[in-house]
Amino acid sequence: MNSIKKGDLLFAEPSVIGDVNFNRSVILIANHSEKGSVGFILNKKTNYNTSELIPELKYEFPIFNGGPVEKESLYFIHSFPYLIKNSIKIKNNIYWGGDFNKVIELINNDKIKKNQIKFFLGYSGWEESQLEDELESSSWILEKKETSEKIIFKKGVNIWKEKLINLGGEYLVWSNSPENPSHN
């Protein structure tokens, strides 16, 4: 049995049909307990940016699709728990949430840069044992290695492809296949 922990990464298994929400997704697990799991998709940008949703910010940040749950709510992960009160530790120097007014102030005062925070619309959620069941059915590849800030904040949308290339074998074919098979 896979023991999922906060800070682990999930890589969606390749699929021809694909799930619209999770096809080619890389998800950071932000919380995991016997009651369920919460995570954020790291590699799917939305068509929105922060200037559209947070006009008081003087800098523009991309907004990512965090998942299919509560898509009308904005979430964020960062590496500033000592500056942003009420942050929840995920792993090492990666934190979730906190005082949003302080985030706006820190960004406007050049204390937080684009490679130190990530914004999401919605999140990915699983009920009790649902994620374990999905792992058992090979819907996900669980990455238990040390999750670095570079992967979380700096890597782009190619993180899924890079993982499949590193896995090699049958995954190499999937890494170069088009997202939409009809474009093949």
TARA-V488545 format. One record per run of one state. SS is the DSSP state (A for helix, B for strand, O for the rest). FROM is the first residue (numbers start at 1). TO is the last residue. If there is no record, write none. Layout:
SS&FROM&TO ; SS&FROM&TO
//
This chain:
O&1&8 ; B&9&12 ; O&13&25 ; B&26&33 ; O&34&35 ; B&36&41 ; O&42&44 ; B&45&49 ; A&50&53 ; O&54&61 ; B&62&65 ; O&66&68 ; B&69&78 ; O&79&87 ; B&88&91 ; O&92&93 ; B&94&96 ; O&97&99 ; A&100&108 ; O&109&113 ; A&114&116 ; B&117&127 ; O&128&129 ; A&130&136 ; O&137&139 ; B&140&143 ; O&144&148 ; A&149&154 ; O&155&158 ; A&159&167 ; O&168&169 ; A&170&175 ; O&176&180 ; A&181&183 ; O&184&184
//
